Amino acid sequence: MMPVQATPGSEAGPRDEAGADAFPLRDARRERGWSQAQAVAAMRQHSSKPLPDDMTLLRQWKRWEAGDVIPSGFYQEIIAAALSMSPAMLFPARNPASRPGTSRFRHECQCRRSQVQLALGKLQAELDYLDAVLAIPLPVTRW
């Protein structure tokens, strides 16, 4: 398989930390000039088992291609056969934190953590104040 040369004015796709293509499934499909629907049709031709309807498969393909989810081993084998590639080439093992689609989730978690940390700081300040107030001895009154 020949690598695709970038044409002037075109930009290379996103890359992961190691410099590899971040979306090998999308790139392999585009190299063949296939639409996503054509890729789904090719999957059907390479499956020995019945597959879900075209709309369901197309929706799944979009999720796989975007990196939102990784297909199961069964689907990886069918996709790899349809594209005449190995599953390892299309679905390289990655650190879960570096998978496409997880950076937004990670950012949301960091923001939420900051919010909780701020709320805890305010509660700790209130707790310290109450401890200080309760540490003041009560005046003794005599009758």
Long-range contacts (C-beta under 8 A, 24 or more apart in sequence): 1-31, 1-85, 4-30, 4-31, 14-100, 16-94, 16-98, 17-98, 20-92, 22-67, 22-100, 23-65, 23-66, 23-67, 23-100, 24-89, 24-90, 24-91, 24-92, 25-64, 25-65, 25-79, 25-90, 25-91, 26-65, 26-66, 28-83, 28-85, 28-89, 28-90, 29-65, 29-83, 32-83, 36-61, 36-62, 36-65, 39-79, 39-82, 39-83, 42-82, 42-83, 43-75, 43-78, 43-79, 43-82, 45-82, 46-78, 46-81, 46-82, 47-78, 49-74, 51-78, 66-100, 66-101, 67-99, 67-100, 67-101, 68-100, 68-101, 70-99
